[in-house]
Amino acid sequence: MKISELSDRSGLPVQTIKYYIREGLLPKGAATAATRAEYDGRHLDRLRLIRALREVGDLPIASVQQIVAAVDDEDIPLHQLLGTAQYALGPRAEPHREGPDWQAAREDVDAVVAELGWQVLPDAPTRDLLAQAFVALRRLGLPIVLSDLRPYIQAAELVADHEVGRLLVGDDREKAVQTAVATNVLYERVLIALRRMAQESASARRFDDG
């Protein structure tokens, strides 16, 4: 297909597609003349991935380049590839590594991960994110008790198993990353909305006499 058709089918302007080619995000088309090239389904799939990373994930070009490079490197296992995408998506906490509150919270997070037997890298940004929440809860006078965390842990494991199970897409690495981005960003909003609706319903059942 010509670049104009690629533009129509991807929903991206021609100038944007050319910019992605210049930045190395999209391979060049097969040259058919001095100023013409042909594109195929692989280019369309790559543009869909880029759109997911840019528009859904709200990632800068540098992060997109990093993820695209990992997609193209067949020596990088799928688990590492998905981790690259997840870590890029954030959100990230701003750790205060010198404070005693922060150190205590990180130790508690590490202990929870070890207790659960979860395989999470020591420098995973999610450890800092959970530690930040622990610090804020303690400052509000809400202690961190494993029994209080248990329902959240069970729900997280159930959701994670379901989401990772959806990524069994054979050798289609781009589709796996695209699905992971949509799951992490969009279904995270679905989860928040459903949780708050469930809270409203549970409150009505328990406290609403009317």
N, C-alpha and C positions, 0 to 999 in steps of 0.2 A: 504494500500500500504506500501511497505518497504521504508526505508529511502532513498535507492538508487533511487527508482521511484519518491519519493517526490523531490529529488534533480533534477532529469531530468525534471520534470514537472514545477518546480519553477524556474529553471535556476540558482540555488544557489549550491555551493559545499557542500558536506556532512559535512565537518568540520565547515562551516559557520552555517549550520542548528544546529549542536550540540552546537555551541557557543551561539546561540540564545536561545536554551533550557536551558543552564546553567545560562544565564542572566535573565531568567524568561520571555522572550519576547514571547516564543512559548511553549505551553503546551507539556508535555511529551506524547509520544505515548502510546497506550495500550500494556503492556508487554505481549509477547507471549512466551518468553523464557528468560533465564538469560541475554542474550546479544542482544535480538531482541525485536522490538516493531512495532506495526502497526499504520499507520497514515491515516487520511481521508481528506475529502474536507475542513473541518474546518482548518486543519493545512495549507493546500495550500492557503486558503483565507488569513490566518494570515501572511503567508510569502509574499504574494502579497502586503499586507498593509505595512509590514516592509520595503520591497523594495521601495515602493513609498515614505515612510518617509525618508529612508536613501539615496536613489539615486536621487530622484526628489527633495525632500525637503532639502537634505543635512543636516539632523539633526544628532546630536550626540546620542549615545546610551541612555544617561540619559533622553533626551527629548522623544525618542521613548518609553522608559519604562513608562514615565508619560502618554503619549497618549494611549498606550496599556492598562494601568491600568484603564484609564477613559472609554475606549471602553468596558472593562469587567465589569465595575461597572454599573449595570442596574439602580441604584438609581440616576445616573448623567443624567440629561435631555439631549436630542440631541443638543439643543442650546448651553449648557455649554460645551458639548463634542467638538462641532465644534469650539467653541471659544478657547478651550485648544489647538487644532491643529493649528488654525490660529495664535494665539499669539506665539506659538513655532516657526512658520515658519519665522517670521520677515518680512522685515528688521526692525531693531531697531535703533532709534536715540540715540545719546549721549547728553542728556540734560545738559544745563548749568543753573541750577536753580537759581543761585545767580545773573545772569546778567539781567539788565533791559530789554534788547532786547528780551531775552528769556521769561521773565515774561509777557511782552506785547503780544508776539506771542501766548503764551498759553492762555491768556485771550481772544484773538481774536478767537482762535480755539474753545474754550468753548462756545463763543457767537454764532459762526456759527452752532455748533452742536445743541445748544438750539433753535436757530432760525428755524432750519430744523425739529426739533422734532425727531431727530435720537436717538435711544436707544443704546448708546455707553457708556461703563463703564468709570468712571472718571479716572481710572488708565490704560485704554487701551493704548498699545504702539503706536497705530496709531495716538493718539492725539499728542504725542511727535514728531512723524515723520512729521506730517503736520506742527507743530510749527517750526521745524527745517527748513522746506522749506520756511515758511513765513519769518524767520529771514534772510535766504540767499537772498530772493527776495528783501527785504527792503534794504539790504546792497548794492545791485546792482542798487538801485534807482527805483525799481519797486514796487509801492504801492499795498497793498492788498485791492481790491475793490470787493464787493460782486457781482456786475454786471459782472466783469471779471471771477469770480469763477462760475457763474451760469451755463455756458455750461458744465463745468467739473462735477458739482454736478448732473446735469440732466443725463449726460452720465454714471456717477457712479451709480446712482439709477437704471437706465435701465439695466446696466450690472449685478448689484447685484441681482435684481429681477429675471433675467434670470438664474443666477448661482444657487441661492438658490432654485429656482423652479426645478432644475435638481436633487436636493438632496432628493426628495420625494421617498424614496426607502423602505418604510415600516419599518420593525424592523431590517434591515441589517445595523447595526451601523458601521461595518468595511468598507463596501462598501461606506457609506456616507463619512467617513473620507478620504478614498482613493480618491474619486471623488473630495472632497474639496481640497486636497493637489494638485492634478493634475490641478484643476481649478485655484488655487491661484498662482501656480508656472508656469505652462506651458502656460495657457491661458493669464496670465499676459504678457508673452513674445509675444503672438499672438497680444494682444491689443497694445503693444508698436510698434510692426512692422506695424500693420495696420494704426495706427495713423501717423507714420512717412511717410508711403507711401501716405496716404491721404494728408499730408502736402506738399509733393513733387508735387502731382497732382494739388492741389489748387494753389501752387506757379506758376506752369507752366501755368495754365489757366489765372492767373492774370498778371504775369510779363514776360512771355516768348513770345516775339514777333515772334520768329522763329518757 
